[in-house]
């Protein structure tokens, strides 16, 4: 889970989202805003919507591989995900910076799970609305407690700063942030809420590792054979558009400790500066 590239919407599309958001904010009560956010998002986020077709097109460009999920980097992204849940933050329901493209296996379990650090606390405070009891009227909702978000935001955070991928054995993400810090709490919470070590993700990462290594080996072989620059650029870009970019980030970070990688990066030290590219549209 790496930080997504910063791409902009078409000015007209961005203006339309602002207009949709204004419809929500026209309601004075928080409870009414939550209800309106749900209603309008379902109304406007349709296959026939030119606005959301454009939104999805830009989100697709931000994904790795062939439109892979912004969270797990594996499954097909087919849901416009609210990083800050719309049921808790109706004022962000049409905010462009609150969107990423996610898959059902990530977005479903996450749902409205969200937490914040209140004040100077290092412990997450989970946020949730009271459940409606059968036969009872809908409760009046309260705004969530103010605080800094715990869940990593792929639009703003590079999770690889606080999570390390074990590319020598398990291919699980492990928390490497200092124990007892907010960073460690955020890393642990994100892993649990999104299930980033669930099966079969470690297997897929191991396969991605083999794929990246094979592509880098091919690059080194053709470089050694004197291939023209244009050919080497094509090989580089093909490597950088593979899914599971977190694997590539970790390969660069730990190449000197991995016998299968050390000679390849020694032969192509320029690869250490290669950053993942947005994937192919589709």
N, C-alpha and C positions, 0 to 999 in steps of 0.2 A: 504494500500500500504506500505508493509514493505520492508526492504532491502533484496535482494535476496542472497542466499548462494553463496559463492565464489567457483565455480567449474572450473576445467581446462579441456581443450580439449586434445584429443590425440595429441601427438607431430607431427605425420604425417599430421593430419587434420589442425593443427595450421600452419604448414609450407605451406600447400597448400593455405590457406587463404592469407598468406603473398605473395605468388606468384601471386595470383589474384590481390592483392592490388598493386603489382609492375607494373602490366599491366596498371592500371589506372594512376599511377604516372609517367609512361613513357611519357605521354603527357605533354608538357611544359605549355600550356595555361590552365587557370582555366576553361574556357568554354568547352574545349575539355575534360577535366577531368570529368566534370559534365555529359556530354553526354556518356562518356565511362563507368562511374560508373553505370548509368541507364542500359546501354546495357549489360554489363557483369554480373550485379546482376541478371537480367532476364535470362541470358544465363546459369549461374551456379546454381542458386537457383531453382532446379527442383526436381521432385520426383525421377528421375533416378540418381541424383547426390549422390555418396557415401559420398562426403565431407559434403554436407548439410544435409544428413540423419544423420550423426554423430553430426553435430551442433544441429539439432533439438532434438536429443536424450538427449544431455546434457541440453539444454534449458528446456526440459520436466522435467528433474530431479530437476530443480530449481523452478518449479511452485508449487503452493499449490494445495491440493486436487487432483482431476482427471484432471490434466493439465489445471488449471485455469489461466486466464490472469494475467500477472505480474502487470498490472495497477489496474484493477477493482476487481481482485480476484474472479470473478463470472463466466464470460462466458468462453467457451472453447478457449484456445489459439491455433491459427492455422496460425499465420502470424509471420514471422521473422521480428521484428520491429527494425528499426534504431533509437535509442534514439536521437542521433544527426542526423538529416535528411541527407540522402545521396545526395539529390539535393543541399544542402547547403555545406556539408562537404564531398566531394568525397574522400578525404584522409582517411575517416573512414568507407567507404562502406563495407570493408571486415575485419574490426577490431572486434575481438571477444568481447572485452569489450563494444562495442557499440550495442550489440545485447540483446534483451530480447524477450520472447514469448508473443504475445499480441492477443487480439480478434479484430474482425472487428469493433465492436461498439466503441472501444477505438482508434484503429489505424487509422480508416477512418477519423474521425473528426480531429484527431491530424495532420495527413498527414505531411506537411512541416512546421507546426506552431512551431516556435522556437524563443527564445528571449535571449538576453544577457544583463548583466550590463556593460555598457561602463565606463571605468575609475572608479571613486569613486561614480558614480550615484547609487541611490537606486531605480530608476525607470527602468523597463524593456524596452529595445529597441527591438521591433519586427523585425525579419529578413525575407526578401522575395526577390525573383528575380522579375524583371519586367515581366509582362505578354506579351506574343507574340501577336502582333496585326494582325488581319486577313489580309492576302495579303502582309504582311511585312516579311522580313527575320528575322530569330531568332536573338535577340539582343545579343551583347557581354556581358557576365556576369562578375560581380565583386565579389571578395571574400567578405564574410560577415564581418561586423565590429568585431574587436577582443573584447573579454570580457568574463566574467564568465557566465556560463549558468544559466538560471532562472528555467527552468523545472526541477523538481526533477528527479534524475536518480536512478532507482531502483537497479542498480548495485553498486551504490556508496552511496546513501542517505537512511536513515531511516526516511521516511516522518512522522512517528508517533512522532518525536521530535517536530514538528511544527504544526501538525494537531491532533486534538482530535476527537474521535468518540463519539457522543452523544448516549450512550447505555441506557439512562434513558427515552428517549422520541422519538426523530426523527430518530435516526440512520443515521444522516448526519455527514459528516466530517465538522468541524469548525476550523477556523484558530486560533491558540493559541499563535503563535509567537508574539513578541512585535510589536505593531503597529508602522509603519514607518520604520521598518528595512527591510533589504534585505530578511531575512528569511520569514517575513510576505508577502512580495511581491512574493516570490517564491511559498509559500503555496497557495496564492490566484490564481496565474497564473496556477499552476498545476491543481487545482480544476476545473477551468474554461475550460482549454484546453482539459482535459481528461473527463470532465463531470462526475466526481466521485460521484456526488449526484443525478445523473439522475435516473429516474424510470426505472426498479424496484429495483435498487441496495439497497435502504434503507430497503425494504421488505425482500430481501435476507439476509441482515445483521441481521435483527431481527430474522429470522429463524435460522441463524447460531448461534446467541446468545443462543437460546433455545436448540440447539443441543449441544453446548459446555457445557452448564449448566447441561443437562441431562447426558452427558458422565462423567462429574466431579462428579455428584451425584452418578452414578453407581460405580465409582472408590471408593468414600468414603464408600459406602455400603459394597463393597467387602473387603475393607481394614478393616472395622469394624468387618466383619465376619471372619477375619483371613485368607483371600486368600493368596496363596503363592506369593512370589515376582515375579515369572515369569508371573503370571496372571496379576498382577498389572502393570507390564511393558507393556504388550500387550494393556491393557486399556489405559495407558498413551500415547503410540505411536499412537493408533487409534484416540485419541482426537487431537493429535498434527498434524495429517495429514488431518484434515478437511479443507475445503476451507474457505476463509475470515479470514486469520490469524490476520488481524488487529483487528478483534473483540476480539480474545483471548488476544492480547496485551492490549487492553483497559480494558477487564475484570480484568486482573491482576492489572493494574494500579489503577483502581477505585473500587476494590472489597469491601473496607471498607465502601464505601458510597452507596452500592447497597444491600439492605436487603436480596435479593435472593441469593447473592453471599457470603456475609460475613461469615455465618456459614460453608459453604463448604470449603472455603480457611482456616478457622480456624481449621477444621478437617484435612485438607490436605495441610499444609503450604508448603510442598515440591513443590506443583504445581506452586508456585510463581517463581520458577527457571526454569520451563519448557519453552523451546523455540520451536516455530513452526518448524516442520520437512518438508523436501521436500515431495511433494505429490506422489501419485502412478503414475507410468508410464502408458501411454496409448495414 
